[in-house]
């Protein structure tokens, strides 16, 4: 369902090791907002709900809420350590439009809000 590159997995595992709360995992999701309709949500969490779907990707526990899953199913996460311009990138095969920075997107079936004239 979700793919995480080796470089992104390594960076996420490193970041998880730095957390002081035990049993942390990667939480992915989307929220309404951003110039294209939806924004990605990615962070660490230690609590699951009955509304969550759990998966193991590259030995990382990944949790996604059921409402977000159709919007990011097939998401590919990568990480590039390129100094100031590096970081995590998202490639979403469901996105029909994205903003210039890649932080927000729109899909054909979940259009969110109408596309603005410019981002």
Residue pairs with C-beta under 8 A, 6 or more apart in sequence:
1 55
1 64
1 69
1 73
1 74
2 28
2 55
2 57
2 62
2 64
2 72
2 73
2 74
2 75
2 76
2 77
3 57
3 74
3 75
3 76
3 77
4 12
4 57
4 58
4 60
4 62
4 76
4 77
5 76
5 77
5 78
5 79
6 58
7 78
7 79
7 80
7 81
8 77
8 78
8 79
8 88
9 57
9 58
9 59
9 60
10 79
11 79
11 81
11 88
12 26
12 60
12 79
13 59
13 60
15 44
16 24
16 25
16 26
16 44
16 60
19 44
21 46
22 46
23 46
24 44
24 45
24 46
25 44
25 45
25 46
25 60
25 61
25 62
25 63
26 42
26 43
26 44
26 60
26 61
26 62
26 63
27 41
27 42
27 43
27 44
27 45
27 62
27 63
27 64
28 40
28 41
28 42
28 62
28 63
28 64
28 68
28 72
28 75
29 40
29 41
29 42
29 64
29 65
29 67
29 68
29 72
30 38
30 39
30 40
30 41
30 68
30 71
30 72
31 38
31 39
31 41
32 38
32 39
32 112
32 113
33 39
33 104
34 99
34 103
34 104
34 105
35 99
35 104
35 116
35 119
36 97
36 98
36 99
36 104
36 105
36 106
36 112
36 115
36 119
37 104
37 105
37 106
37 110
37 111
37 112
37 113
37 115
38 71
38 104
38 105
38 106
38 107
38 110
38 112
39 103
39 104
40 72
40 90
40 103
40 104
40 105
41 68
42 77
42 88
45 63
48 54
48 63
49 65
51 65
51 66
51 67
52 63
52 64
52 65
52 66
53 63
53 64
53 65
53 66
53 69
54 61
54 62
54 63
55 62
55 63
55 64
56 62
64 72
70 94
70 109
70 110
71 92
71 94
71 107
71 110
72 92
72 94
73 94
74 92
74 93
74 94
75 90
75 91
75 92
75 93
76 90
76 91
76 92
76 93
77 88
77 89
77 90
77 91
78 88
78 89
78 91
79 86
79 87
79 88
79 89
80 86
80 87
80 89
89 102
90 102
92 98
92 105
94 105
94 107
95 105
95 106
95 107
96 105
96 106
96 107
96 108
97 105
97 106
97 115
98 104
98 105
98 106
99 105
99 119
100 119
101 119
106 112
106 115
